[in-house]
Every structure is written in structure tokens, then in C-alpha cells.
């Protein structure tokens, strides 16, 4: 299992709109092949910062199956304009 981690910095004043858009976007990602689960959490110290955690069966399920799909274009249209700067996405695998 792979854990995708992205720190999302949302433009000031856009958090409510981002959360509404994410409510729609999560329907897209949850239907993708290899998807296991996800969480979106809001930072307590930095009001416009979120962390997105997505569990995938394999790295390719995210990097190829999702990122190269038509559904990703919908995800991108819904969410990417909210970010400043654009997030770095990293992948982790369980050690223990």
C-alpha cells in the first residue's frame, strides 16, 4: 500500500470554496482503480493549509492510473486553481 501526501496551501479567502469543490472532487478520486481511502485535514495553526492523504494499492495506481486519466482532468479543473504555491506530492510506504 502507498500513501500519497500533499500539503495544500489554499489562497487566502478561498477555503470555503475549496472545501465545497473538494466535496465534489473526492467523488472522482474514490472511484479510481487502486484507490483505497483518503483524508483531508485542515491545519489548526495555519488556517488556509490542508493535508491530503490518499492510500493507493500501488504507486502506478496514482501516477499512471489516476494522473493519466480523463477523471484527473476533472479533478484538476475543480481544485488546482485554489493552490498557491502548487503542492508537492510525495509517496510513502509503510516500514513498520
WOKARA-V662782 format. One record per backbone hydrogen bond with DSSP energy under -1.0 kcal/mol. CO is the residue of the C=O (numbers start at 0). NH is the residue of the N-H. If there is no record, write none. Layout:
<<CO;NH> <CO;NH>>
//
This chain:
<<1;55> <2;91> <3;53> <4;89> <5;51> <7;49> <8;83> <10;13> <13;17> <14;18> <15;19> <16;20> <17;21> <18;22> <19;23> <20;24> <21;25> <23;26> <24;28> <25;29> <27;30> <28;31> <31;34> <33;56> <36;54> <38;52> <40;50> <45;48> <47;9> <48;42> <49;7> <50;40> <51;5> <52;38> <53;3> <54;35> <54;36> <55;1> <58;61> <58;62> <59;63> <59;64> <60;65> <61;66> <63;67> <65;68> <69;73> <70;74> <71;75> <72;76> <73;77> <74;78> <75;79> <78;81> <79;82> <81;10> <89;4> <91;2>>
//
